[in-house]
Amino acid sequence: MGRGVKVAVIGGVFAVMVGGAGYGAYNVVSALDGGGGSSGASEAKSGPPGEDEVAETSEKFFTAWEKGDATTAAAYTNNASVAGALLTSYGEDAHIGGVEITPGKAAGTSVPFSVKAKVSYEGTTKPLSYKSTLTVVRGETSGRALVDWEPSVVHPDLKDGDTLVTAESATPQIQAVGRDGAVLTKEKYPSLGPVLATLRERYGSKAGGTPGVELAVRHTAADAPDTPLLTLTEGEPGKLETTLSASVQAAAEKAVKRYGESSVVAVKPSTGEVLAVANNRKDGFNAAFQGRVAPGSTMKIITAAMLIDNGVTSMNGPAPCPDTATWQSQTFKNLTNMKPNESATLANTFMRSCNTGFIKLVDEKPLTDSSLTEEAQSRFGLGQDNWQTGIVSFDGSVPASGGPDRAANAIGQGQVQMNPLNMASVTATAITGEFHQPYLVPFDLDDREPATAKGLPQGTASQLKQMMKLTATQGTAVTAMSGLGGDIGAKTGSAEVDGQTVSNSWFTGFRNDVAAAAMTEEGGHGGDAAGPIVADVLRVGG
């Protein structure tokens, strides 16, 4: 039986029943939900919907949707009120009509489908096409086969609370350009999609453009910019200059594709300019700027600075590396197969990434529970929630910790939280001795005040840079950094996270006047996944 015949039957029943005003309206909902409570009602079904039920339910839902009958379409879902509101706004607020839906081959209870429609607004009409998927489930109380309601059924970019709107854009479009004048688009650089959307939201009105008319996803979060889907009327985009390098960004985009759930940031140490930001994540989250996870042994850059600045030891001073180290009843170990070295220097302990060598030194005077926090904040500009990068970013967190966490923090575990932006900045500060707050757009564009920190004594910075150079040429970063010429250095890290069977892979390094840091979730040792990503970026950028 064709789809049109089926909807005629439903429509006929609907037309008869609504004739009874309020009572009829109640009964149509009751009929669609399989309720009614009459003694002749069939017993509610159970178990997953069968093939025929999946086909029938999806077909009726599609037919009502095509006709613009939001109420009827919503009644074939398991959340009629929410579905009805979104399907109504689909026609009224988004101005989408002429809907044609083509189902694909069902896979069990999942039905893929494609949508072709038209968006019409103030005399302008543009075609719209996209693909989505729905799932048919058994109603918990009615036993009916129903569409399992998700906003993504209506459009794959919709999440809970989102709506589709066609109107004059809230802000003009921007033409973002890199430091070399190249135009940066999300089509060419996919990772920049959310970055460019935020830059447009914040600076579109300052870049000199005029708004056009767009179909867009409007998000519930107050600070989330609309996501444009279709442009009906072109406005005049304003030119927005950024610090990004097209060539480094391209390298970063390609590098993160090596491993899933990876992020990388590159900065220019001498200025703080962000040269690239890239993510390869299923959730689309900008973990490169907003992530909050333990950085593992890359944190030892800050810890080593703390030890040197407080006179505990120096690059060539003692930092014994035993098999284990106990701090307040908690025992810490090194990586498997690491040979102990009781006569190790800090440089040796650093380049081999010996955990116990750092743990043994954290109780030395004059260190306190807050020493690492003070080092991170005053020297590296971290953890004060005041970075003004131009988009949303997390500035790192190194809380003062007592007990076992004091030791764990020193090796990048415990309560320390970072992201690749933070660690790229840490490397930049370590090798120059100066803290330059990272940024994407000029500060004078909106009179932002950059965060400040006093930086490192040149003697400390010199030792940190030399230890990172040794790590890249003789230590744990040798493999990842091999083949890179110039002035290079690095630090590896792996961070154990509760619930994960494999540690997160961290790596930060520099080459000439470029510093980069990367993180790969469950990527293993620092040199295994994050290392090659950073090396690829430095190979182009440095």
C-alpha positions as CSV (number, residue, x, y, z in Angstrom):
1,M,0.0,0.0,0.0
2,G,1.4,3.4,-0.9
3,R,2.2,6.1,1.6
4,G,-0.5,8.4,0.3
5,V,-3.2,5.8,0.8
6,K,-2.2,5.2,4.4
7,V,-2.2,8.8,5.3
8,A,-5.7,9.2,3.8
9,V,-7.0,6.6,6.2
10,I,-5.3,8.3,9.1
11,G,-6.5,11.6,7.9
12,G,-10.0,10.4,7.6
13,V,-10.1,9.0,11.1
14,F,-8.6,12.3,12.3
15,A,-11.2,14.4,10.5
16,V,-14.2,12.4,11.9
17,M,-12.9,12.4,15.5
18,V,-12.0,16.1,15.8
19,G,-15.6,16.9,14.9
20,G,-16.5,16.2,18.5
21,A,-14.4,19.2,19.7
22,G,-12.5,18.6,22.9
23,Y,-13.7,15.1,23.5
24,G,-12.7,14.1,19.9
25,A,-9.3,15.7,20.3
26,Y,-8.7,13.6,23.4
27,N,-9.8,10.5,21.6
28,V,-7.5,10.9,18.6
29,V,-4.5,11.1,21.0
30,S,-5.9,8.1,22.8
31,A,-6.3,6.2,19.6
32,L,-2.8,7.1,18.4
33,D,-1.3,6.1,21.7
34,G,-3.1,2.8,21.7
35,G,-5.0,3.7,24.9
36,G,-8.7,4.2,25.5
37,G,-9.2,1.6,28.2
38,S,-12.1,-0.2,26.5
39,S,-12.7,-3.8,27.4
40,G,-12.1,-4.8,23.7
41,A,-8.7,-3.2,23.5
42,S,-6.0,-5.6,22.4
43,E,-3.2,-6.4,24.9
44,A,-0.2,-4.1,24.5
45,K,2.7,-5.6,22.6
46,S,6.2,-6.0,24.0
47,G,9.7,-6.6,22.8
48,P,11.4,-4.7,19.9
49,P,9.2,-3.6,17.0
50,G,9.1,-6.0,14.1
51,E,10.1,-5.1,10.5
52,D,6.5,-4.4,9.5
53,E,6.0,-2.1,12.5
54,V,9.2,-0.2,11.8
55,A,8.1,0.3,8.2
56,E,4.6,1.4,9.0
57,T,5.5,3.8,11.8
58,S,8.3,5.5,10.0
59,E,6.1,5.8,6.9
60,K,3.2,7.4,8.8
61,F,5.6,9.8,10.6
62,F,7.3,10.8,7.3
63,T,3.9,11.3,5.6
64,A,2.6,13.6,8.3
65,W,6.0,15.5,8.4
66,E,5.8,16.0,4.6
67,K,2.3,17.4,4.9
68,G,3.4,19.9,7.5
69,D,1.1,18.2,10.0
70,A,3.3,18.6,13.1
71,T,0.6,17.3,15.6
72,T,0.0,14.1,13.8
73,A,3.7,13.5,13.1
74,A,4.5,14.1,16.7
75,A,1.9,11.6,17.8
76,Y,3.9,8.9,16.2
77,T,6.8,9.6,18.5
78,N,7.4,8.8,22.2
79,N,7.7,12.4,23.2
80,A,4.8,14.1,21.4
81,S,4.9,17.5,23.1
82,V,8.6,18.2,22.5
83,A,8.5,16.7,19.0
84,G,5.4,18.7,18.1
85,A,7.0,22.0,19.2
86,L,10.1,21.4,17.1
87,L,8.2,20.1,14.0
88,T,5.9,23.2,14.3
89,S,8.9,25.6,14.4
90,Y,10.4,23.6,11.4
91,G,7.6,25.1,9.2
92,E,6.9,28.4,11.1
93,D,10.2,29.6,12.4
94,A,12.6,28.0,9.9
95,H,10.2,28.6,6.9
96,I,10.9,25.1,5.5
97,G,8.3,23.7,3.1
98,G,7.9,21.4,0.1
99,V,9.4,18.5,2.2
100,E,10.1,15.3,0.4
101,I,11.5,12.4,2.4
102,T,13.1,9.3,0.9
103,P,13.6,6.4,3.3
104,G,16.7,4.2,2.9
105,K,17.0,0.5,3.8
106,A,16.2,-0.1,7.4
107,A,18.8,-1.8,9.6
108,G,16.8,-3.5,12.3
109,T,14.8,-0.7,14.0
110,S,17.0,2.1,12.5
111,V,15.8,3.9,9.4
112,P,18.1,6.2,7.4
113,F,16.4,8.8,5.3
114,S,17.2,11.8,3.1
115,V,15.3,15.1,3.1
116,K,14.8,17.5,0.2
117,A,12.9,20.8,0.9
118,K,12.8,24.5,0.2
119,V,13.5,27.4,2.6
120,S,11.5,30.5,1.7
121,Y,11.8,33.9,3.3
122,E,10.7,37.3,2.1
123,G,10.6,36.4,-1.5
124,T,13.8,34.3,-1.6
125,T,13.7,30.5,-1.9
126,K,16.7,28.1,-1.7
127,P,16.8,24.3,-1.8
128,L,17.7,22.4,1.3
129,S,18.9,18.8,1.5
130,Y,20.4,16.6,4.2
131,K,20.4,13.1,5.6
132,S,19.3,11.8,9.0
133,T,18.2,8.6,10.8
134,L,15.4,7.6,13.2
135,T,14.9,4.6,15.4
136,V,11.6,2.9,16.1
137,V,11.0,1.7,19.7
138,R,8.2,0.1,21.7
139,G,6.2,2.6,23.7
140,E,6.8,1.9,27.4
141,T,3.1,2.2,28.4
142,S,1.1,1.9,25.1
143,G,3.1,-0.9,23.5
144,R,2.9,0.9,20.2
145,A,5.7,1.2,17.8
146,L,6.9,4.8,18.0
147,V,9.7,7.0,16.7
148,D,12.3,7.3,19.4
149,W,12.3,11.1,19.6
150,E,15.6,12.9,19.3
151,P,16.0,16.5,17.8
152,S,18.5,15.0,15.3
153,V,15.6,13.2,13.6
154,V,14.5,16.6,12.3
155,H,18.1,17.7,11.4
156,P,21.4,16.0,12.3
157,D,22.9,19.2,13.7
158,L,20.1,19.6,16.3
159,K,20.6,18.7,20.0
160,D,18.3,19.0,22.9
161,G,16.8,22.5,23.2
162,D,18.0,23.6,19.8
163,T,15.7,25.1,17.2
164,L,15.9,25.9,13.5
165,V,15.4,29.6,12.6
166,T,15.4,31.4,9.3
167,A,15.9,35.2,9.7
168,E,18.3,38.0,9.3
169,S,21.5,36.8,10.9
170,A,22.2,38.1,14.4
171,T,25.7,39.2,13.3
172,P,27.3,39.7,9.9
173,Q,29.4,37.0,8.4
174,I,33.1,37.3,8.6
175,Q,35.9,36.6,6.2
176,A,38.6,35.3,8.6
177,V,42.1,35.7,7.2
178,G,45.3,34.3,8.5
179,R,48.6,36.0,9.2
180,D,49.6,35.5,5.6
181,G,46.4,36.9,4.2
182,A,44.9,33.5,3.3
183,V,41.1,33.1,3.8
184,L,40.2,30.6,6.5
185,T,37.0,28.6,6.0
186,K,35.5,25.6,7.8
187,E,35.3,23.8,4.4
188,K,39.0,23.9,4.0
189,Y,39.9,23.7,7.7
190,P,37.1,21.7,9.4
191,S,38.5,22.1,12.9
192,L,38.0,25.8,12.6
193,G,34.2,25.4,12.3
194,P,33.3,26.2,15.9
195,V,36.2,28.6,16.2
196,L,35.1,30.7,13.3
197,A,31.5,30.6,14.5
198,T,32.5,32.0,17.8
199,L,34.7,34.6,16.2
200,R,31.8,35.7,14.1
201,E,29.5,35.9,17.1
202,R,31.9,38.0,19.0
203,Y,33.4,40.1,16.3
204,G,31.0,40.1,13.3
205,S,29.6,43.5,14.3
206,K,33.1,44.9,14.7
207,A,34.5,43.6,11.4
208,G,32.5,46.0,9.2
209,G,30.2,43.6,7.5
210,T,26.4,43.6,7.0
211,P,24.1,40.8,7.9
212,G,22.4,38.4,5.5
213,V,19.5,36.0,5.8
214,E,20.3,32.5,7.0
215,L,18.8,29.2,8.1
216,A,20.6,28.4,11.3
217,V,20.6,26.2,14.4
218,R,19.8,28.3,17.4
219,H,21.3,26.8,20.5
220,T,20.0,27.0,24.1
221,A,23.4,27.8,25.7
222,A,23.7,31.6,26.2
223,D,27.2,31.8,24.9
224,A,26.8,29.4,22.0
225,P,26.6,31.1,18.6
226,D,24.1,30.1,16.0
227,T,25.3,27.4,13.6
228,P,24.5,28.6,10.0
229,L,23.1,25.9,7.7
230,L,22.0,27.7,4.6
231,T,22.5,31.3,3.3
232,L,19.4,32.7,1.5
233,T,20.6,36.3,1.1
234,E,24.3,37.1,1.1
235,G,25.3,39.9,3.4
236,E,28.6,41.7,3.2
237,P,31.2,39.8,5.2
238,G,33.6,41.8,7.4
239,K,37.3,41.0,7.2
240,L,38.7,39.7,10.5
241,E,42.4,39.3,10.8
242,T,43.6,36.4,13.0
243,T,47.0,35.1,14.1
244,L,46.5,31.7,12.5
245,S,48.9,30.4,9.9
246,A,47.2,28.7,6.9
247,S,50.1,26.4,6.4
248,V,50.5,25.4,10.1
249,Q,46.7,25.0,10.4
250,A,46.7,22.7,7.4
251,A,49.4,20.6,8.9
252,A,47.5,20.5,12.2
253,E,44.3,19.4,10.5
254,K,46.1,16.6,8.8
255,A,48.1,15.6,11.9
256,V,45.1,15.1,14.2
257,K,43.5,12.7,11.7
258,R,46.3,10.2,12.6
259,Y,44.4,9.4,15.8
260,G,40.8,9.7,16.9
261,E,40.0,12.0,19.8
262,S,43.1,14.1,19.3
263,S,43.8,17.8,19.7
264,V,46.7,20.1,19.0
265,V,47.7,23.8,19.4
266,A,50.7,25.7,18.0
267,V,51.8,29.1,19.3
268,K,54.6,31.5,18.5
269,P,56.6,31.7,21.8
270,S,58.0,35.2,21.1
271,T,54.5,36.7,20.9
272,G,51.8,34.3,22.1
273,E,50.1,34.3,18.7
274,V,48.1,31.1,18.1
275,L,49.3,29.6,14.8
276,A,47.0,26.6,14.7
277,V,44.2,24.9,16.6
278,A,42.8,21.5,15.5
279,N,40.6,18.8,16.9
280,N,39.6,15.3,15.6
281,R,36.7,14.4,17.9
282,K,33.4,12.8,17.4
283,D,31.7,15.3,19.8
284,G,33.0,18.4,18.0
285,F,34.3,19.8,21.3
286,N,37.2,22.2,21.1
287,A,39.3,20.2,23.6
288,A,42.4,22.0,22.3
289,F,41.2,25.2,24.0
290,Q,38.6,24.0,26.5
291,G,39.7,20.5,27.6
292,R,40.3,19.9,31.3
293,V,42.3,16.7,31.8
294,A,45.5,15.6,33.6
295,P,48.5,16.4,31.5
296,G,50.8,13.6,32.8
297,S,54.5,14.1,32.7
298,T,54.4,17.2,30.5
299,M,53.6,18.9,33.8
300,K,57.2,18.1,34.9
301,I,58.3,21.2,33.0
302,I,56.5,23.3,35.6
303,T,57.6,21.1,38.5
304,A,61.2,21.3,37.3
305,A,60.9,25.1,37.2
306,M,59.6,25.0,40.8
307,L,62.5,22.9,42.0
308,I,65.1,25.2,40.3
309,D,63.4,28.5,41.3
310,N,63.2,27.3,45.0
311,G,66.8,26.1,45.1
312,V,65.9,22.5,45.6
313,T,68.1,21.3,42.8
314,S,69.3,22.3,39.3
315,M,69.7,20.8,35.9
316,N,73.0,19.2,36.9
317,G,72.0,18.8,40.5
318,P,70.8,15.6,42.2
319,A,67.4,14.0,41.4
320,P,67.7,10.3,42.3
321,C,65.5,7.9,40.4
322,P,64.7,4.8,42.5
323,D,62.2,2.0,41.5
324,T,59.5,3.4,43.8
325,A,58.8,6.5,45.9
326,T,56.3,6.7,48.7
327,W,54.6,9.9,49.7
328,Q,52.2,9.9,52.7
329,S,51.4,6.2,52.3
330,Q,50.9,6.3,48.5
331,T,53.6,4.5,46.4
332,F,54.5,5.9,43.0
333,K,56.2,3.9,40.3
334,N,58.0,4.5,37.0
335,L,57.2,3.3,33.5
336,T,57.8,-0.4,33.0
337,N,61.5,-1.4,32.4
338,M,62.9,2.0,33.5
339,K,66.2,1.3,35.2
340,P,66.7,3.0,38.6
341,N,69.5,5.5,38.9
342,E,70.3,6.7,42.4
343,S,72.9,9.1,41.1
344,A,70.7,10.7,38.5
345,T,70.7,14.5,37.8
346,L,67.6,16.5,37.3
347,A,68.4,16.5,33.5
348,N,68.6,12.8,33.4
349,T,65.4,12.3,35.5
350,F,63.6,14.8,33.3
351,M,64.7,13.4,29.9
352,R,63.8,9.8,31.0
353,S,60.6,11.0,32.6
354,C,61.3,9.4,35.9
355,N,58.3,9.8,38.2
356,T,60.0,8.8,41.4
357,G,62.8,11.4,41.0
358,F,60.3,14.2,41.1
359,I,58.2,12.6,43.9
360,K,61.4,12.3,46.1
361,L,62.0,16.0,45.8
362,V,58.5,17.5,46.5
363,D,58.9,17.4,50.3
364,E,62.2,19.3,50.2
365,K,62.4,22.6,52.0
366,P,61.3,25.3,51.3
367,L,58.5,23.7,49.3
368,T,54.9,23.7,50.6
369,D,51.5,22.4,49.4
370,S,51.1,25.7,47.5
371,S,54.5,25.9,45.8
372,L,53.5,24.3,42.6
373,T,50.4,26.4,42.4
374,E,52.4,29.6,42.9
375,E,54.9,28.6,40.2
376,A,52.1,27.8,37.7
377,Q,50.3,31.1,38.4
378,S,53.1,33.6,38.8
379,R,55.6,32.2,36.3
380,F,53.5,30.5,33.7
381,G,50.2,32.6,33.9
382,L,48.1,29.5,34.5
383,G,45.0,28.9,36.7
384,Q,43.7,32.4,37.3
385,D,40.8,32.3,34.8
386,N,41.8,35.5,33.0
387,W,43.1,34.5,29.6
388,Q,41.5,36.6,26.8
389,T,42.3,34.5,23.7
390,G,39.4,35.8,21.6
391,I,37.2,32.7,22.1
392,V,36.3,30.6,25.1
393,S,39.3,28.9,26.6
394,F,40.3,27.2,29.9
395,D,43.4,28.6,31.5
396,G,44.6,25.4,33.3
397,S,44.2,24.5,37.0
398,V,47.0,23.7,39.5
399,P,45.2,23.8,42.9
400,A,47.2,23.7,46.1
401,S,46.9,20.2,47.3
402,G,47.9,18.3,50.4
403,G,48.2,14.6,51.1
404,P,49.0,12.2,48.2
405,D,47.8,14.8,45.6
406,R,50.7,17.0,46.4
407,A,53.0,14.4,44.9
408,A,50.6,13.4,42.2
409,N,50.2,17.0,41.0
410,A,54.0,17.2,40.5
411,I,53.8,14.5,37.8
412,G,50.7,15.8,36.1
413,Q,48.1,13.6,37.9
414,G,46.1,14.3,41.0
415,Q,44.0,17.5,40.6
416,V,46.0,19.2,37.8
417,Q,44.0,20.0,34.7
418,M,45.3,21.2,31.4
419,N,44.7,21.3,27.6
420,P,47.0,21.5,24.6
421,L,46.7,25.4,24.6
422,N,47.9,25.5,28.1
423,M,50.8,23.1,27.5
424,A,51.9,24.9,24.3
425,S,52.0,28.1,26.3
426,V,54.0,26.4,29.1
427,T,56.6,25.3,26.6
428,A,56.7,28.8,25.1
429,T,57.3,30.3,28.6
430,A,59.9,27.6,29.5
431,I,62.1,28.3,26.4
432,T,61.9,32.1,26.4
433,G,61.5,32.9,30.1
434,E,58.6,35.2,29.2
435,F,54.9,34.6,29.5
436,H,52.9,35.8,26.5
437,Q,49.2,35.1,26.9
438,P,48.1,33.1,23.8
439,Y,45.6,34.9,21.5
440,L,43.7,34.4,18.2
441,V,42.7,38.0,17.3
442,P,44.3,41.4,18.2
443,F,43.6,42.7,21.7
444,D,42.8,46.1,20.5
445,L,39.9,44.8,18.4
446,D,37.7,44.8,21.6
447,D,40.1,46.4,24.1
448,R,40.7,43.0,25.8
449,E,43.4,43.0,28.5
450,P,45.9,40.1,28.2
451,A,46.7,38.1,31.3
452,T,50.2,38.7,32.7
453,A,52.8,36.8,34.7
454,K,56.3,37.6,35.7
455,G,57.8,34.7,33.8
456,L,61.0,32.8,34.6
457,P,64.5,33.8,35.6
458,Q,66.7,33.4,32.6
459,G,68.8,30.9,34.4
460,T,65.7,28.7,35.0
461,A,64.5,29.1,31.4
462,S,67.9,28.2,30.0
463,Q,68.0,25.0,32.1
464,L,64.5,24.0,31.1
465,K,65.2,24.6,27.4
466,Q,68.4,22.5,27.6
467,M,66.6,19.7,29.4
468,M,63.9,19.7,26.7
469,K,66.6,19.6,24.0
470,L,68.1,16.6,25.7
471,T,64.7,14.9,25.9
472,A,64.3,15.4,22.1
473,T,67.7,14.2,21.2
474,Q,68.5,11.6,23.9
475,G,65.4,10.9,25.9
476,T,61.8,9.8,25.6
477,A,61.0,12.1,22.7
478,V,63.8,10.9,20.3
479,T,61.6,8.8,18.1
480,A,58.9,11.4,17.6
481,M,61.3,14.2,17.0
482,S,63.7,12.4,14.7
483,G,64.3,14.1,11.4
484,L,63.5,17.6,12.7
485,G,66.3,20.1,12.3
486,G,66.9,23.4,13.9
487,D,66.5,24.3,17.6
488,I,64.3,21.6,19.0
489,G,63.2,20.3,22.3
490,A,60.3,18.3,23.8
491,K,58.6,16.6,26.8
492,T,56.5,13.4,26.7
493,G,53.6,12.5,29.0
494,S,51.0,9.9,29.6
495,A,48.1,10.4,32.0
496,E,46.0,7.7,33.7
497,V,42.3,8.6,33.8
498,D,39.7,6.7,35.9
499,G,37.6,4.5,33.7
500,Q,40.1,4.2,30.9
501,T,42.1,1.1,30.2
502,V,44.8,3.0,28.2
503,S,46.4,6.3,29.4
504,N,46.0,9.6,27.5
505,S,49.0,10.5,25.3
506,W,50.5,13.9,25.8
507,F,53.4,15.6,24.0
508,T,54.7,19.2,23.9
509,G,57.7,20.5,21.9
510,F,59.3,23.4,20.1
511,R,61.2,24.0,17.0
512,N,62.8,27.5,16.6
513,D,60.0,30.0,17.3
514,V,57.1,27.6,17.3
515,A,55.8,25.6,20.3
516,A,53.1,22.9,20.0
517,A,51.3,20.5,22.3
518,A,48.9,17.7,21.6
519,M,46.7,15.2,23.5
520,T,45.2,11.9,22.3
521,E,42.7,10.2,24.5
522,E,43.7,6.7,25.3
523,G,46.7,7.1,23.0
524,G,49.2,5.5,25.3
525,H,52.7,6.8,25.9
526,G,53.4,10.4,24.9
527,G,55.6,9.5,22.0
528,D,53.2,7.0,20.6
529,A,50.3,9.2,19.4
530,A,50.6,12.9,20.5
531,G,54.3,12.9,19.6
532,P,53.9,12.3,15.9
533,I,51.1,14.9,15.8
534,V,53.3,17.6,17.4
535,A,56.2,16.7,15.1
536,D,54.1,17.0,12.0
537,V,53.1,20.5,13.1
538,L,56.6,21.6,14.0
539,R,57.9,20.2,10.7
540,V,55.8,22.8,8.8
541,G,55.6,25.6,11.4
542,G,59.1,25.6,12.7
